[in-house]
Amino acid sequence: MSTMREAWTDERMDDLTVRVDRGFERVDADFRELRAEMHARFNAVDARFDAMQRTMILGFAGIVASVIATQL
């Protein structure tokens, strides 16, 4: 096992800062990718709800037309 250094030099602090920044850049990229995927899936779900709503409206209109036609 290597022993830990007690002193942090400016160079080591700068290296740590760069590594942390790179890590956050990767996390940000992952979140952007996830966000894009979620938007695509929500758009697909919205389209399915829109189609279901159209089907329900057409079905209701058909029922109303049938009731009116049988009452004539």
Summary of the structure (lengths in Angstrom):
residues: 72
radius of gyration: 30.1
end to end distance: 93.8
largest distance: 95.4
contacts: 125
relative contact order: 0.05
helix: 86%
strand: 0%
